[in-house]
Amino acid sequence: MVWQRPDERQPYQLRPVSFHKGFTRFAPGSVLTRCGDTQVLCTVSVTEGVPKFLAGTGKGWLTSEYRMLPSATQKRHERELLKLSGRTQEIQRLIGRSLRAAIDFEVLGERTLTVDADVLQADAGTRTAAITGGFVALASAISQLLQQGILERSPLCGQVAAISVGLLQGEPYLDLNYIEDVAATVDLNVVMNQHLGIIEIQGTAEEGSFSRTQLNQLLDFAEKGIQQLLIAQREAIVDWETLYVGDQGSREA
């Protein structure tokens, strides 16, 4: 039996994706990211100084925080006040690791970029939406730093996007929604750069196992989806040609 997608998408088809830039007033970079019914507010703040382990090196840093609003899910999600869940810690570390791949920290200097991802509505794929939208917010923040003269050159040396894929009834599907995520026997989150190089893969078989052939099929689907997301990001960043300095980074000094 072939899995019938609830929203009638093709197996290789993304949900509608949009980036609403400037969604909040005070953050240098803010983007409301919509992936289907999943909505994540991604903001980027800039502070002078770096963690102690980087002090005096001349290099900057990027870190991330991830939270889910209580009403983001059908059943109220308890606020994480005194202690973060293992899931939350895992996701915010993933977001930080992924987006650090896009920054030349020598060009950034001793400043810290904080990416906050707040899930307003969850229909699966919140971590991948946070990474994809977080990159757009990051570009907006860097654009503002350049306009204000705080930075002389852009430290944006890469591009990063992420997507989920999974196996449903033995077949690969791209960009799972909640119903599909629950039903999937294999679930993968894939992060790639502008060259479709893999930054991170998080994958597990919810039951049983999966073959190398199936893994390759899932990665093929992920790659096609991320190609589309990279295009959507560039279209959302109006000064992309100015901001993106390519792989040379600080070597162009």
N, C-alpha and C positions, 0 to 999 in steps of 0.2 A: 504494500500500500504506500502511495506517495503522500508525503506530508502536504496538507493544504494550508497555506499561510493565511492567518486570520484577516490580514489586510490585502490579500490577493496579489502581493508582490511576487515577482519571479525570484527563484532561489538566489540569483546573483545580484539582486537589486537592493540598493540602499533605501532607508526611509528618507523622507524629505529632510534636508539639512538647511539650517539658516543661522546666520550670525547677526545679532542686533548689537552693533557697537555703540559705545557711549551710553550704556544702559543705566549706569549710576554716575553721579556728579563728581565725586571727589577722587576716586581711584584714577591714577594715570592711564590705566588700561582696564576697560570693563566691557564684557561681551555676554549677552544672554544667548546661549547656544541651545538650539532646538534640533533634536534628532528624533523625528517622529513625535511621540508624546513625552519623550524625555526632555526635560529642560534643566540646564545647569547654568548658574550665574558664575562666570569666571572673571575675577578681578585680579589686578596686579598692582602691588604697592612697592615703592622704592624707598629704602632707608640707607643712610650713610653708615658705613662700617660693615664688618663681616664677622663671622664666628671666630673665636680665639685661634682656632687651628689655621686660619688664613691671615691673621693679622700680620701686617708688615710684608706680605708677599706681593702686594700690588694687584692681587686677583680678587674678583668678586665672587658672589655665590647666589644660588637660586634654591629656594625651598618652597614647600607647598603644604597647604592644609585643606582637608576635605571634610565636609559635613553634609548631613542630610536633614532637611527640615522635617519636623514631626508629621506634617500633613503631606509629605512627598509621596507616601505610599497609601494604599487603600486602608490599611490598618495603621493607626497612629504609631509613629516610630519614636521611641523615647529619646529625649535629648541626651547627648553624651556630655556630662558636666565634669565630673571629677576624674573619670578614667575613660580613655578611648578604647573602643573595641578593637580586637585584632584585625577585623576587616577594614576599619577606618585607617588604622596605622599602615596596613599593607597598601591601600589605595593611594594615600597621600605620598608615601614613599615612591610608588610607581610613577605618579604624576611628576614629582620632582626629578627623579632619575631621567625620565623621558625628555622633559623640557630642557634639562641641562645640556643635552646633546645639541641644542640649537644655539648655544651662546658661547662666544669667545670671552672668557672671564678676564683675560688680560686687558682687553679693550674696555670692558665694563668698569674696571678699576675696583677699588675697595668699597663696593656697594652691594647691598643684598636685595634681590628681587623676591618678593613673596607672592606666590600664586595661590589665591583662595578659590576653591571650587565648592559652591553651595548648591546642592541639589534641591530645586524647587518642586520638581515632579519626576518620579522615577518610573520608567517603563523599560527597564534593563538598559545596559550600555552606559551607565552613568560615568564609569571611570574612563571609558574611551571618549565619551563626549567631553569630559573635563580636560583631557589631554588635547584633543583637537581644538576645542574652543579656547583653552588656556593659551595655546600658541598664538591665536589671533589677538587675545588680550595682551600677551607679551609683546607682540609687534606694535600694538597701539601705545603701550607704555614706553617702549624704546623710541618711537616716533616723537612722543612728547618730550623726552629727555633731550633729543637732538634739537627740537624746536626751541627749547629753553636754553640751549647752550651748555647744558650740564655735561653732555657727551659731545665730543668732536667728531667721532666716527661711530657707525653702527656696529654693535657686537653681535648682530644677528647673522651667524655663519651657517645656519642650517634651518631645515623645515621639518616639522614633526606632526604626524597624525596617527590616529589609532582607530581600530574597529574590532568588533566581535564577530566570530564565526562559530558555527557549531554543526554537529551531525544530528539530523532528525531522521529517524527510520533509515539510518545508514547512508544518507545523502548529505552533502554539504549545503549550508545556507549562510547567507551573509547578513550581518546586522540584525541580530535576534532581538525581538521584543520580549516582554515578560513571559507571555504564554509560551513562546518558543524556548526561552531560556530555561524555564522549568521543565519542559518536555525533552530537552536535548540530552542525548547520551554522552556527548562530548562538547565541551565549551572551551573556546580559545579566545584570548584577548591578544591582539597583535599590534605592536607599535613599530612604525617604519619612518625612515627619513626621506628626504627629497630624491634620493637615488634608489628608493625602495630597498635600502639596506635595513636589516632587522635590528632594532634597538632592544626590543624585549618581546618575549612570548610567554604568556601565562596560559597553561592548558592542563586540563584534567579530564579523565573519563569518569563520568558520574556513576557509571556501572560498566563492568567488564573492562575492555581495552579497545584501542584502535590501532590500525596498521600504519606503516610508513606511507603507503599509497594514499590512505585517507588523510594523513597529515599533510601531504603534498597538495591534495585537493583543497584542503582548508586554507593553506597558505596562498594558493593560487586565487581563491576567492577573496581573501583578505587583501592581497596585492591590488586586485582590480578595484576594490572598494576604496582603498587608501589613495590610489591614483586620482579618483574622483574627488576625494576630500582635499587633497593637496591643491587641486584646481580651484575648488570652492574657497579655500583659505586665501589663495592669492587674489581671487576676485574680490574678496571682502577687505583686503588690505590695499587701500588705494595708492599708497606710496611704496608698494612692494619693491619696485626697481631701485629705489633709493635705499631702502632699509636692508635688503638682502645683499650681503657682501660675498656670499659664496664660501667655498671651503678654504680660501686663503687666509681669512680672518686677520690675525695680527701680523702676518707676514707681509701685508700690504703697507705696513707703516713706512 
